[in-house]
Amino acid sequence: MKKKSSQDRLLILLGLFAHEEKSAWSVEEAAEYMQLSTSHTYRYFRSLSSEGFIVAISSGRYVLGPAIIELDRRMRMDDPMIGTAKQVMQTMLKSAPSKSMAILCRYFRGQVMCVHEEFITRAEYEISYERGLPRPLYQGSASKVVLAHLPIRQVKRYYNKYSEQFKQFGLGSEWNEVKKQLRILRNSRVVSTQGELGESACGISAPIFDDKQVIGSISLVVPVNLASADVKSNLFPIVQAAGEHLTLSMQSEEVN
């Protein structure tokens, strides 16, 4: 195994602060987790703290600092996919039932993460694609539409790790069934699920590609009591067109 460089360890350390179950770390805790000396870990903490990526709180622990907010603002302003998607998402909402939401997701570290959302009137769902919250690939339309377009070897490794969850969310109880179901999803213009992210939500999603690789999805999340067959039928081509528009936008960015 290749030995990790100081830069690698610094990035791994910063990544610790993104853990859902633990967001505050002391030097000693991080050193133990990363199997480094306390002195080495302290130097990494000092470097991150001096640039504002982490800040000290009580009891000798650190949390993410204001530099992260600064980067987040720049991403929201400068990411071409977000910039193009904002108007597209508002247009989608004009055709959707009240209290619907439009979400834009990116494929990230083997998961799907919402990077932008638009709504006219926010609705509360039991489980959400909250901005910045990673979601598994086997649950919900925004995730499944990405999963269906990933390389099959990559999906197989993921399936081996989460086979029970694949079965739970209707993707098949064994690998051949999974491949068949993924083929169906891949050949569909859009993917729709209902009740997978809470009983009150229906998701309708289309993939977004960059150089023929799936990089994310764009979706409408509709209150399930308003998601009749006719409503979904009307929304499918709208969501499909949004995905195709963003794909073309990403390709033009490459040309430019």
C-alpha positions, 0 to 999 in steps of 0.5 A: 500500500502506498504511503500517504503523504503529508498532504494526503493526511491533511485532507483525511484529517479535514474529512473527519469533520464531515462525519455525521456521527462526530463533528468535533475532534480533539488532537488526541482523538484525531491522532488515535483515529488516524494512528499518528503521533499527537505531535504530528496531528497537532501540526496538522490542526495548527495548519488548518486552524491558521487558515480558518478551516477549523476553529477551537471550541470548549474542551480542546475540541475543534469544529469546521471554521468560516473558511468552509462557508467562504468556499461554499459561497464560492461554489454556489456562485461559480459552479456552472452546473448550479448556475445553469440549474437554478433557472431550470429548477424554477421552471420545473416548479411552475408545472409542479404541484404546490409544496414541491421541491426541485433538487440538484444532486452530484455523485460524490464518494460513492454517494449522492449529495444535494448541492442545490434546492429550489422551492416556492413553499417549503414542505417538510418530509420525513427524510430529505435530500438536505443540501450537503447530506450524502445519500446512499445510491440504492434509496430514492429516485435521485440516487437510483438514476445515478446508480443505473448509469454507473459502470457495472463493475462499480455497481457490483462492488457496491452491491456486494457491500449493500445487498440487503439494502438493494433488496429492501428498496426493490433493486433485486434479491440477487445480482442477476435481478439487480442487473435486470432492474438497472437495465430497466432504469437505465433505459427509462427516460426518468426514474420515479420512486414513492415512499422511499424517502419517507411516506410523504414524498414522491421523487422524479429524477433524470440523470446529468452527464459530463463526457458520457459519465453520469455526474448527478441528477435533477429531480422534482420531489412532490407531496405523495398525496398530489402525485397522481398518475396524471400529474407524474405523467405530465412531469416526466417529460419536464424532468427529462428535458431538465436533465438533458438541458444540464447535460448539454450545458456541461458539454458546452462548458467543456468546449469553452 
